[in-house]
Amino acid sequence: MATSCVSVLSLQLLKASSTWTTGHGLEGKFSGPLKPMTFSIFEGQEPSQIIFQFKASPPAVTFKLTGETDGIFEIQPDGLLYHNRALDRETRAVHKLQVSALDAQGNTVEGPVPITVEVKDINDNRPTFLQSKYEGSVRQNSRSGKPFMYVNATDLDDPDTPNGQLFYQIVMQLPKVNDVMYFQINNKTGAISLTLAGSRELDPSKNPFYNLVVSVKDMGGQTENSFSDSTSVDITVKENIWKAPEPVEIVENSTVPHPIKITQVRWNEPGAHYSLVEKERLPRFPFSIDQEGDIYVTQPLDREEKDSYVFHATAKDELGKLLASPLQIHVKVKDINDNPPTCPPTMPVFEVQENEQIVSSIGTLVAHDMDEENTVNSVLHYKIVDQFPKFPKDGLFLVQSYTGVFQLAMQSLKKQDAPQYLLTVEVSDKDFQTLCQVKINVIDINQIPTIFEKSDYGSLTLAEDTAVGSTILTIQATDADEPFTGSSKILYRITQGDDEGRLGIDTDPQNNTGYVIIKKPLDFETTAIHNIVFQAENPEPLVPGVQYNASSFATFTLHVTDVNEAPQFPQHIFQAKVSEGVAIGTKVGNMTAKDPEGLDISYSLRGDTRGWLRIDPATGEIFSAAPLDREAESLYRVQVVATEVGGSSLSTAAGFHLALTDVNDNPPRLAKEYTGLFFCHPLSAPGSHIIQATDDDLQSFRGPQFTFALGSESLQNDWEISKINGTHARLSTKHTSFEERVYNVPIRINDGGRPPLEGTVSLPVTFCSCVEGRCFRPVGHMPGIPTVGATVGILLTTFLVIGVILTVVFIRMKKNKGKDNVESAQGSEATPLRN
């Protein structure tokens, strides 16, 4: 009965086999002798599927199956191997079986022979996130593209097949401000980072929380027939901690051991490299920063040497790129009272008249203190501690305690009592005292007014272009008071006729002569005639009842003649700013001049070497005349010439500086020529090379943010390019089966600008035999260098020509020798030698 069942089953399996193997008999592909074999079977197939028909060789009559059958694999006595239910790769991916051939008595006559069954994967498992909800946080202004959290999913299918290749993407961002995505995800790793917009615009004061819906698909996300899962991601935006610290105060001349931590800066993420940058070049820079961001003062500071320091702290990534704008650090050196008051470099000398009234001010002593102004350390106190002589009495003078102003204290002075007094003054701050001296001269009373030697100095005619500093007139007044005192010293001033202050008067202190000079240029158009009034006066006041009279005044008339002057611009340099992408004909500036004589002006350009500009000759308006290029010249300097129309055609020039702002008009390119990239052939493992890109446009403080891609989809089976950072990428091989030759790999580089520009470069990569790690290639024929055959031909020809020459010379020598012998036999006279 059992045998009958097996036979029926065998028949059913054979029928199934016949159906399954349409176009093939059991002979060949699905049958054969007992030998080691490997079979690949997709999981999930219907049961009772034939795998193979083993054939017995006498004396074997039946077969036996052992090993990892898991109750799934069976073999019939006639050698028919099959599985009785569906396989599951996730339960066991490989089954190790053994098949033995038995004789009629059940003895093993062949085997056991290893049979391997590999279970091939089908997409029968959906990916699953490890968490139903994720939470993370990111700092404001963090770097775009740098992950701050990850989401992870698993798939039980084979990761080496598309069934287990996962693809992550952000389905939704809430809130989505202005329809801008602030977050991005790495499709392969699940790494979440900020976009460029997110790095710039995230602000916790506006939106501190965001929610993302993230999905994951298997099949690499490339087909609709894929399984998927989703999860929720809650992100908290934290305040940017990259901020300038508060100003720091450091007490000068500190005796505490250095270095001393004074403040700190922190980048939003760990791993930043910190440094300090001086704002001004100093003989010594007494500050440092460690890689935790702590800032130190390295030595005692002296406020009197430098009272404050301003420098910057920077944070850079591992490639030395700035992560953000530098922070300004301000350090103020706090004063201590470590400096005594100092006296004036020369002794002050004051004068007082004999009839000077009590409490009249005589003069002011100004002492100095190097400590900080307007603090208790620099407040000075004045006190008279000695008077010499003390005649007619002591205490004739007093000084205001905090101003240093000296006054008469008791009575008027008489020169016959003492013509001079020497005062010793104590100047003190809260800790130090210094003694200074003051000399006071008693002089006669100023009782005689000044007298000009003549009241009218006539008139003088000068051209308006007379040089500044020229002396145009000498005036003289006298005073009969005591010589070389404030009562007889004369000061001249102009009281009328020079409201613009074009004239000045210098006085010779020895003889009181006055010299009238031109201080500012004369201007015919403003004032053609100056009616000048001079006054002569003394530094000391006249005694009561005496006043300056008409003798102390004199007149003078100055006539200014016109000179044809060049046009004048209101300033030497005009500046303007415009985008380099403006259309031809755009107005970029305007420069106007005025002619002092009121003539019309014509404008022209000088130094427009690139031909970028044109100017309206009548109005001075400046327009673009050709495409502008910031990369060629970011600040374009030309001169505008203003020429008067008519007259003497005089001209003047002023500078026009046009600053060009950047437009993204340069596609990315490789930073250098990559001509020596090679891999040693044959490859033992996939390898890679790093390339760097650049472009000529103005970069933001964050630097370039290039993206890289292969130039053709057909290369994706052989090559892979992955971004390292904003400027570098890694070109990698995906296998080792490359030929020994040069491959030109096209690479597309996108700058992500506005508008984005893309450049395609061809990168030559050589696969070659290597000797000691260096590419070895046989030297081929080089232009200008003969081949081996040509070289041999040249040498043979050279030798042939030399041989012919030698033969001719030898024959000729032999003939000459015979002729000489004959001639010597016929006569005895000498024959001259011939060359």
C-alpha positions in Angstrom: 0.0 0.0 0.0 2.8 2.4 0.9 4.6 1.5 -2.3 1.5 2.3 -4.3 1.2 5.7 -2.6 4.9 6.5 -3.4 4.4 5.5 -7.0 1.4 7.7 -7.3 3.2 10.5 -5.7 6.1 9.9 -8.0 3.8 10.0 -11.0 2.3 13.3 -9.8 5.8 14.7 -9.3 6.8 13.6 -12.7 3.8 15.2 -14.2 4.5 18.4 -12.3 8.1 18.1 -13.4 7.1 17.7 -16.9 5.0 20.8 -16.7 7.6 22.8 -14.8 10.4 21.9 -17.2 8.6 22.7 -20.5 11.0 22.3 -23.3 13.4 20.1 -21.4 13.4 16.4 -20.7 14.4 15.0 -17.4 17.7 14.0 -19.1 20.3 16.7 -18.9 19.2 19.8 -16.9 17.0 18.0 -14.3 18.5 14.6 -14.1 21.9 13.0 -13.9 24.4 10.9 -11.9 25.0 11.5 -8.2 27.6 14.2 -7.7 28.0 17.4 -5.6 25.6 20.0 -6.8 24.2 23.4 -5.9 20.6 24.5 -6.6 19.0 28.0 -6.3 15.3 28.0 -5.5 13.1 31.1 -4.9 11.4 31.2 -1.6 7.6 31.0 -1.4 7.1 28.6 -4.3 4.3 26.1 -4.2 5.2 22.7 -2.5 5.9 19.4 -4.3 8.4 21.1 -6.7 11.0 18.8 -8.3 14.6 19.8 -7.8 16.5 17.0 -9.5 16.4 13.4 -10.6 19.4 11.4 -9.5 20.2 8.2 -11.5 21.5 5.1 -9.7 24.4 3.1 -10.9 24.4 -0.6 -10.1 24.6 -2.0 -7.5 22.8 1.1 -6.1 19.0 0.7 -6.3 17.7 3.4 -4.0 18.7 6.8 -2.4 18.8 8.3 1.0 18.6 12.1 2.0 20.2 13.5 5.2 21.3 17.0 6.5 19.3 20.2 7.0 16.1 19.0 5.5 14.0 20.8 8.1 11.2 18.3 7.0 11.0 20.2 3.8 13.2 18.2 1.4 12.6 14.6 0.5 14.0 12.1 -2.0 12.2 9.1 -3.5 13.8 5.7 -3.8 14.3 6.3 -7.5 16.3 9.5 -6.8 13.7 12.2 -7.3 14.6 15.2 -5.0 11.8 17.6 -4.2 10.5 20.0 -1.5 7.1 19.4 0.1 6.4 23.0 1.2 7.4 26.5 0.4 10.9 27.7 1.4 11.6 30.7 3.6 14.9 32.5 3.1 14.5 34.4 6.4 14.2 31.0 8.2 17.2 29.5 6.5 19.0 30.9 3.5 21.1 27.8 2.7 20.3 24.2 3.2 23.2 21.8 3.4 22.0 18.3 2.3 23.7 14.9 1.7 22.5 12.3 -0.7 23.7 8.6 -0.5 23.1 5.8 -3.0 22.1 2.4 -1.3 22.2 -1.2 -2.5 19.3 -3.6 -2.0 20.5 -4.4 1.5 20.5 -0.8 2.5 24.3 -0.4 2.4 25.9 2.9 1.1 27.6 2.2 -2.1 28.1 5.9 -3.1 28.2 9.1 -1.1 27.1 10.8 0.9 27.4 13.6 -1.7 27.0 17.3 -0.6 24.0 19.0 -2.1 23.5 22.7 -1.5 20.2 24.4 -1.8 20.4 28.2 -1.9 17.1 29.9 -1.1 16.7 33.0 -3.3 15.0 36.0 -1.9 11.7 37.5 -3.0 10.2 40.7 -1.7 8.0 39.2 1.0 8.9 41.4 4.0 8.0 45.1 4.5 10.6 47.5 6.0 9.8 48.5 9.5 11.1 51.6 11.5 12.8 50.7 14.7 10.7 53.4 16.5 7.2 54.6 15.9 8.3 58.1 16.8 11.7 59.8 16.8 12.8 63.0 18.7 15.8 65.2 17.9 17.1 68.7 18.2 19.2 71.0 16.1 20.8 74.3 16.8 19.9 77.5 14.9 22.4 78.2 12.0 23.9 74.7 12.1 25.7 73.6 9.0 23.6 72.4 6.1 24.1 68.8 5.1 25.6 67.8 8.5 23.4 65.1 10.1 22.0 65.9 13.6 19.9 62.7 13.9 19.1 59.4 12.2 16.0 57.3 11.6 16.5 53.6 11.1 14.4 50.8 9.5 15.0 47.1 9.0 13.9 44.7 6.3 14.3 41.0 6.6 14.8 40.5 2.9 18.2 40.1 1.3 20.2 43.4 1.6 22.2 42.4 -1.4 19.1 42.5 -3.6 16.7 45.3 -4.3 14.2 43.6 -2.0 16.3 44.7 1.0 17.6 48.0 -0.3 15.8 50.8 1.6 15.0 54.3 0.4 14.2 57.1 2.9 12.4 60.3 2.1 10.6 63.1 3.9 6.9 63.1 3.1 5.8 66.1 5.0 7.2 69.0 7.0 5.1 70.9 9.5 5.1 73.9 9.5 6.3 74.5 6.0 7.0 78.2 6.0 6.7 79.8 2.5 6.7 76.3 1.0 10.4 76.0 1.8 11.9 72.7 3.1 14.2 73.3 6.1 15.2 69.6 6.5 16.5 66.9 4.2 17.3 63.2 4.6 20.0 61.0 3.1 18.0 58.5 1.1 20.3 55.6 1.9 21.4 56.2 5.6 18.4 58.0 7.0 20.6 60.9 8.2 18.5 64.0 8.8 20.2 67.4 8.3 19.3 71.0 7.5 19.0 72.4 4.0 20.8 75.6 3.1 17.5 77.5 3.7 17.1 75.8 7.0 20.6 76.7 8.1 19.9 80.3 7.3 16.3 80.8 8.3 15.4 78.5 11.2 14.6 80.7 14.2 13.4 79.2 17.5 11.8 82.5 18.5 9.4 82.1 15.5 9.0 78.3 15.3 10.7 76.2 18.0 9.2 72.9 16.9 8.8 71.0 13.7 7.3 67.7 12.8 8.4 65.5 9.9 6.7 62.4 8.4 9.4 60.2 7.0 8.8 57.1 4.9 10.9 54.2 3.9 10.5 51.9 0.9 12.2 48.8 -0.1 13.2 47.9 -3.7 15.4 51.0 -3.5 12.3 53.2 -3.8 12.4 52.7 -7.6 9.2 50.7 -8.1 5.6 50.9 -7.2 5.6 47.3 -6.3 7.4 48.0 -3.0 6.5 47.8 0.6 6.8 51.0 2.8 6.5 52.2 6.3 6.4 55.6 7.9 7.3 57.3 11.2 7.0 60.6 12.9 10.0 62.8 13.7 9.7 65.7 16.3 12.5 68.2 16.0 13.2 71.0 18.5 15.1 74.0 17.2 17.5 75.3 19.9 18.9 78.8 20.1 22.2 79.4 18.3 25.0 79.4 20.9 27.6 80.8 18.4 27.3 84.4 19.8 29.8 87.0 20.8 30.3 87.0 24.6 29.8 90.1 26.7 32.8 92.5 26.8 35.4 91.4 29.3 37.2 93.5 31.9 40.7 92.5 33.1 42.4 94.3 35.9 45.8 95.5 34.8 49.1 94.2 36.2 47.5 91.1 37.7 49.8 89.0 39.9 47.6 85.9 39.5 49.4 83.0 37.7 48.7 83.0 33.9 47.0 81.9 31.7 43.6 82.9 33.1 40.3 82.0 31.5 38.4 85.2 30.7 35.5 84.0 28.5 34.4 81.3 26.0 32.7 80.7 22.7 30.9 77.6 21.6 29.9 76.3 18.2 26.5 74.6 17.9 28.0 71.2 17.4 31.1 69.4 18.8 34.2 68.9 16.7 34.8 72.5 15.7 38.4 73.9 15.5 38.7 77.2 17.2 41.3 80.0 16.6 41.8 83.7 17.3 42.4 86.3 14.7 44.0 89.7 15.5 42.2 92.8 14.3 45.4 94.8 14.6 49.0 93.8 14.4 50.5 93.9 17.8 54.1 93.3 18.9 52.6 90.7 21.3 49.2 89.1 21.3 48.4 88.1 24.9 45.4 85.9 24.3 44.8 82.2 23.3 42.0 79.8 22.8 41.8 76.0 23.3 39.8 73.5 21.3 37.0 73.6 23.9 36.5 77.3 22.9 37.8 78.7 26.2 39.7 82.0 25.8 42.6 82.9 28.0 44.8 85.9 28.7 48.3 84.6 28.7 50.2 87.4 30.6 49.5 90.5 32.7 48.2 93.6 30.8 49.2 97.2 31.3 46.3 99.7 30.6 48.8 102.6 30.1 50.4 100.5 27.3 47.0 99.5 25.7 43.6 100.1 27.3 41.5 97.7 25.2 41.8 94.8 22.7 39.5 93.8 19.9 40.0 90.4 18.1 37.9 87.7 16.6 37.2 84.1 17.4 36.6 81.6 14.5 35.2 78.1 14.3 36.2 75.9 11.3 35.4 72.4 10.2 37.9 69.6 9.7 38.9 71.0 6.3 39.6 74.5 7.6 36.4 76.0 6.3 34.6 78.7 8.3 31.5 77.4 9.9 30.0 80.8 10.5 31.1 84.5 10.6 33.8 85.2 13.2 32.8 86.6 16.6 34.2 89.8 17.9 35.8 89.7 21.3 36.2 92.9 23.2 38.5 93.1 26.2 38.8 96.2 28.3 41.8 96.6 30.6 40.6 97.9 34.0 42.7 100.6 35.6 44.4 100.5 38.9 46.2 103.5 40.5 49.7 102.7 39.5 50.9 106.1 38.1 51.8 109.2 40.1 50.9 112.7 38.8 53.5 114.3 36.4 54.4 118.0 36.0 54.4 119.8 32.7 57.6 119.2 30.8 58.6 122.9 31.2 58.0 125.1 34.2 54.9 127.2 33.6 55.5 131.0 33.7 52.6 133.3 34.5 52.4 137.1 34.4 50.5 139.5 36.7 50.3 143.3 36.4 51.2 145.5 39.3 47.6 146.7 39.7 45.9 143.3 39.2 42.9 143.0 41.4 42.5 140.4 44.1 41.0 137.0 42.9 42.1 137.8 39.3 43.1 134.6 37.5 46.8 134.5 36.7 47.2 131.2 34.9 46.5 127.4 35.1 48.8 124.6 36.0 47.9 121.5 34.1 49.5 118.3 35.5 48.9 114.8 34.1 48.2 111.3 35.4 48.6 108.2 33.1 45.8 106.4 34.9 42.3 106.2 33.3 40.6 109.5 32.8 37.4 110.4 34.7 38.1 107.8 37.4 39.2 108.3 41.0 42.7 107.2 40.0 43.3 110.2 37.8 41.5 113.0 39.8 44.2 115.5 40.8 44.3 117.8 43.8 46.5 121.0 43.8 47.9 122.7 46.9 50.6 125.4 47.2 53.2 124.2 49.8 55.8 127.0 49.4 56.2 130.6 48.1 59.6 132.3 47.5 60.1 135.0 48.4 57.6 135.4 51.2 57.7 139.2 50.8 55.8 141.3 51.5 54.0 138.3 53.0 53.4 134.6 52.6 50.2 133.3 51.0 50.0 136.0 48.3 48.6 133.3 45.9 46.0 130.6 46.0 45.2 127.7 43.6 41.8 126.0 42.9 42.1 122.5 44.4 40.8 120.6 41.3 41.3 123.0 38.4 44.8 124.2 39.0 43.8 127.9 38.4 46.0 130.4 40.2 44.6 133.7 41.6 45.8 136.6 43.7 44.8 135.9 47.3 45.5 139.0 49.4 46.6 142.2 47.6 47.9 143.7 44.5 51.6 143.3 43.8 54.4 145.8 43.3 57.3 145.0 41.1 59.7 146.9 43.5 58.7 144.5 46.3 59.6 141.4 44.2 59.7 141.1 40.4 59.3 137.3 40.5 57.8 134.6 42.7 58.5 130.8 42.6 55.7 128.6 43.9 56.0 124.9 44.9 52.8 123.1 44.3 51.8 119.6 45.5 49.8 117.6 43.0 48.3 114.4 44.3 45.9 111.6 43.5 44.5 109.2 46.0 47.8 107.4 46.5 50.7 109.5 45.0 52.0 113.0 45.5 54.3 115.0 43.1 55.8 118.5 43.6 55.7 120.9 40.7 57.0 124.5 40.4 55.4 127.6 38.9 57.1 131.0 38.1 55.1 134.2 38.4 56.5 137.4 36.9 55.2 140.8 38.2 55.0 143.2 35.2 54.2 146.9 34.8 50.6 147.8 34.2 49.3 147.9 30.6 48.5 151.6 30.4 49.5 152.5 26.9 47.5 151.3 23.9 49.1 150.0 20.7 49.7 152.4 17.8 50.0 151.5 14.1 52.9 153.2 12.3 50.4 154.2 9.6 46.6 154.0 9.4 46.2 153.1 5.7 48.3 150.5 4.0 46.9 151.3 0.6 45.7 148.7 -1.9 47.1 145.6 -3.6 46.0 143.7 -6.7 46.5 139.9 -6.7 45.4 137.1 -9.1 43.0 134.7 -7.5 45.4 131.8 -8.1 48.1 133.4 -5.9 49.7 130.6 -3.9 48.5 129.8 -0.4 51.2 130.7 2.1 52.3 133.8 0.2 53.2 136.9 2.3 51.4 139.9 0.7 51.9 142.7 3.2 54.0 143.7 6.2 52.4 145.8 9.0 53.9 147.4 12.1 52.5 148.7 15.4 54.3 149.7 18.6 53.6 149.6 22.3 55.5 151.7 24.9 54.8 149.4 27.9 57.5 147.2 29.5 59.2 145.3 26.7 58.8 141.5 26.2 55.8 141.3 28.5 52.2 140.7 27.9 51.7 144.5 28.2 53.8 145.2 25.2 53.4 142.1 23.1 51.2 142.8 20.1 48.6 140.4 18.5 47.1 141.4 15.1 43.7 140.3 13.9 41.4 141.2 11.0 38.2 142.6 12.3 36.5 143.4 8.9 36.7 142.4 5.2 37.6 138.7 5.5 34.6 136.8 6.5 35.8 133.6 4.8 39.1 133.6 6.7 41.3 133.7 3.6 44.0 135.8 5.2 46.1 135.4 8.3 48.7 137.4 10.3 51.9 136.0 11.8 53.7 138.1 14.4 57.5 138.3 15.0 57.8 138.2 18.9 61.1 140.1 18.8 59.9 143.3 17.0 56.1 142.9 16.8 56.1 143.0 13.0 53.0 141.5 11.4 53.1 139.5 8.2 49.9 139.2 6.3 49.7 135.8 4.5 47.2 133.9 2.3 45.7 131.1 4.4 43.0 129.9 1.9 42.8 130.3 -1.9 41.4 133.7 -3.1 38.2 133.6 -5.2 37.3 136.3 -7.6 33.8 134.9 -8.1 33.1 135.1 -4.4 34.7 138.3 -3.4 36.6 140.6 -5.8 37.4 143.4 -3.3 38.4 142.9 0.3 38.2 146.1 2.5 40.4 145.0 5.4 40.6 146.5 8.9 43.5 145.4 11.1 43.5 145.8 14.9 46.6 145.6 17.1 46.1 144.5 20.8 47.9 143.1 23.8 47.5 139.7 25.6 47.2 141.6 28.9 44.1 143.7 29.4 44.5 147.5 29.5 44.1 149.2 32.9 40.7 150.6 33.7 40.0 153.9 32.0 42.4 153.2 29.0 41.0 151.8 25.7 42.2 151.0 22.3 41.6 154.0 20.0 41.8 154.7 16.3 45.6 154.5 16.4 45.2 150.8 17.1 43.4 150.2 13.8 44.6 150.3 10.1 43.0 149.7 6.8 44.0 147.9 3.6 42.3 147.1 0.3 42.9 143.9 -1.6 41.7 143.6 -5.2 41.4 140.0 -6.6 41.6 139.6 -10.4 39.9 136.8 -12.3 41.8 133.8 -13.6 40.3 131.3 -16.0 40.0 128.2 -13.8 39.4 124.6 -14.7 36.0 123.0 -13.9 35.7 121.7 -10.4 34.2 118.4 -9.2 32.7 118.5 -5.7 34.8 115.5 -4.7 37.9 113.7 -5.9 36.3 110.2 -6.1 32.8 109.1 -6.9 31.6 105.6 -5.9 28.8 103.5 -7.2 27.7 99.9 -7.0 25.9 97.7 -9.6 25.3 94.1 -10.4 27.6 92.6 -12.9 24.6 91.2 -14.7 22.9 94.6 -15.6 21.8 95.1 -19.2 24.0 97.1 -21.6 22.8 100.7 -21.5 22.0 100.7 -17.7 22.8 103.9 -15.9 25.5 103.2 -13.3 26.4 106.6 -12.1 26.4 110.4 -12.6 29.2 112.9 -12.2 28.8 116.7 -12.6 31.3 119.5 -12.3 31.0 123.3 -12.2 33.0 125.8 -14.1 33.9 128.9 -11.9 33.4 131.1 -14.9 30.1 129.5 -15.7 31.1 128.0 -19.1 29.5 124.8 -20.4 31.2 121.5 -19.6 31.8 118.5 -21.8 32.5 115.1 -20.1 34.7 112.2 -21.3 36.2 109.0 -19.9 39.8 108.2 -19.3 41.3 104.8 -18.4 38.2 102.8 -19.6 40.6 100.0 -20.6 37.9 97.3 -20.9 35.4 99.4 -22.8 32.7 98.7 -20.2 31.4 102.3 -19.8 30.2 105.3 -21.8 29.4 108.8 -20.6 26.9 111.3 -21.8 29.2 114.3 -22.8 26.5 116.8 -21.9 25.1 115.5 -18.6 27.9 113.4 -17.1 25.6 110.3 -16.8 27.5 107.1 -17.0 26.1 104.0 -18.6 27.3 100.4 -19.1 28.5 99.9 -22.7 29.4 96.2 -22.6 28.8 93.1 -20.4 30.4 93.6 -16.9 32.4 90.8 -15.3 33.1 90.9 -11.6 35.5 88.0 -11.9 37.7 90.0 -14.3 37.6 93.1 -12.1 35.5 93.6 -9.0 36.2 97.3 -8.6 36.4 99.1 -11.9 38.3 102.4 -11.8 38.1 105.1 -14.5 38.5 108.8 -14.5 35.9 111.3 -15.7 37.4 114.4 -17.4 35.4 117.6 -17.3 36.5 120.1 -20.0 35.2 123.6 -20.3 33.6 124.4 -23.7 35.2 127.6 -25.1 37.7 129.7 -23.2 41.0 127.9 -22.8 39.4 124.4 -22.8 40.8 123.7 -19.4 40.0 120.4 -17.9 40.0 118.5 -14.6 39.5 114.9 -13.7 38.0 112.9 -10.8 37.9 109.2 -10.2 34.8 107.0 -10.7 35.0 103.7 -8.8 32.3 101.1 -9.8 32.0 98.2 -7.5 30.5 95.1 -9.1 28.3 92.8 -7.1 28.3 89.1 -8.0 25.9 87.2 -10.2 26.1 83.4 -10.5 27.5 83.3 -14.0 30.4 80.9 -13.7 29.8 77.2 -13.8 31.8 75.0 -11.5 35.1 73.4 -12.7 37.9 71.3 -11.2 40.2 73.2 -8.9 43.2 71.9 -10.8 44.2 69.6 -13.7 43.8 66.0 -12.6 46.1 64.3 -15.2 47.8 61.8 -13.0 45.0 59.8 -11.5 45.6 56.0 -11.8 44.8 52.6 -10.4 47.2 49.7 -10.4 45.9 47.0 -12.8 44.5 44.5 -12.0 42.5 46.0 -9.1 42.6 43.9 -6.0 39.7 45.8 -4.4 37.6 48.8 -5.4 39.5 52.1 -5.0 38.8 55.8 -5.0 40.3 59.3 -5.7 39.3 62.6 -4.2 38.7 65.6 -6.4 38.1 69.3 -5.6 35.8 71.8 -7.5 35.7 75.5 -7.5 34.2 78.4 -9.5 35.0 82.0 -10.0 31.9 83.5 -8.4 31.9 85.3 -5.1 31.3 82.7 -2.3 29.3 83.3 0.8 30.9 83.0 4.2 29.8 79.4 4.3 31.8 78.6 1.2 30.8 76.7 -1.9 28.1 74.0 -1.8 28.7 72.0 -4.9 26.9 68.8 -5.7 28.5 66.0 -7.8 27.0 63.4 -10.2 28.2 61.1 -12.9 27.7 62.5 -16.4 26.0 59.4 -17.7 23.7 56.8 -16.2 25.6 54.1 -18.2 28.6 54.7 -15.9 26.7 53.8 -12.7 27.6 50.1 -12.9 31.3 51.0 -12.9 31.7 54.2 -11.0 30.3 56.0 -8.0 30.8 59.6 -6.9 29.9 60.7 -3.4 30.1 64.2 -1.9 32.5 64.7 1.0 31.7 68.4 1.7 30.9 71.6 -0.3 34.0 71.4 -2.4 35.3 67.8 -2.4 34.0 64.5 -3.7 35.2 61.0 -3.9 35.2 59.1 -7.2 35.1 55.3 -6.5 35.2 52.2 -8.6 32.3 49.7 -8.0 34.1 46.6 -9.1 37.6 45.4 -10.1 37.0 44.2 -13.7 38.5 47.2 -15.5 40.6 47.0 -18.6 44.2 48.3 -18.7 43.6 51.6 -20.4 42.5 55.2 -19.8 38.9 55.9 -18.9 37.5 59.4 -19.3 34.8 59.8 -16.6 32.4 62.7 -17.2 31.3 64.3 -13.9 28.6 66.9 -13.5 29.2 69.6 -10.9 26.3 71.9 -9.8 26.9 75.0 -7.7 23.3 75.3 -6.3 23.3 79.0 -7.0 20.6 81.3 -8.1 20.2 80.4 -10.8 22.1 77.1 -10.4 24.8 76.5 -12.9 26.3 73.1 -13.9 29.5 72.2 -15.5 30.6 68.9 -16.9 34.2 67.9 -16.7 36.0 64.9 -18.1 38.3 63.2 -15.6 40.9 60.9 -17.1 41.6 57.8 -14.9 44.3 55.4 -16.0 44.4 51.7 -15.2 48.0 50.5 -15.6 50.6 48.1 -14.5 52.5 49.4 -11.4 56.1 49.2 -10.3 56.7 50.0 -6.7 53.3 51.7 -6.4 53.8 53.9 -9.5 52.1 53.7 -12.8 54.4 52.0 -15.4 53.6 52.7 -19.1 56.0 52.0 -22.0 57.3 55.2 -23.6 55.7 55.7 -27.0 57.0 57.7 -29.9 57.2 61.4 -29.1 57.0 64.2 -31.7 60.4 65.4 -32.8 62.2 62.2 -31.7 63.2 59.7 -34.4 62.0 56.1 -34.1 64.6 53.2 -33.7 64.5 52.4 -37.4 65.1 56.0 -38.4 67.9 56.3 -35.9 69.7 53.2 -37.3 69.2 54.5 -40.9 70.8 57.9 -39.9 73.7 56.1 -38.3 74.4 53.9 -41.3 74.2 56.8 -43.7 76.6 58.8 -41.5 79.1 55.9 -41.5 78.8 55.5 -45.3 79.6 59.2 -46.0 82.5 59.1 -43.6 83.9 56.0 -45.4 83.6 57.6 -48.8 85.4 60.7 -47.6 88.3 58.7 -46.1 88.6 56.6 -49.3 88.9 59.7 -51.5 91.5 61.3 -49.1 93.5 58.0 -49.1 93.6 57.7 -52.9 94.6 61.3 -53.3 97.4 61.0 -50.8 98.7 58.0 -52.6 98.8 59.8 -56.0 100.5 62.8 -54.6 103.2 60.5 -53.0 104.0 58.8 -56.3 104.2 62.2 -58.1 106.6 63.5 -55.6 108.9 60.5 -56.0 109.1 61.0 -59.8 109.9 64.7 -59.4 112.7 64.0 -56.8 114.3 61.5 -59.2 114.4 64.0 -62.2 115.9 67.0 -60.3 117.5 67.9 -57.1 115.7 71.2 -56.4 113.3 71.2 -53.5 109.5 71.2 -54.0 107.4 73.4 -51.7 104.9 71.7 -49.5 101.2 72.0 -50.4 98.3 72.1 -48.1 
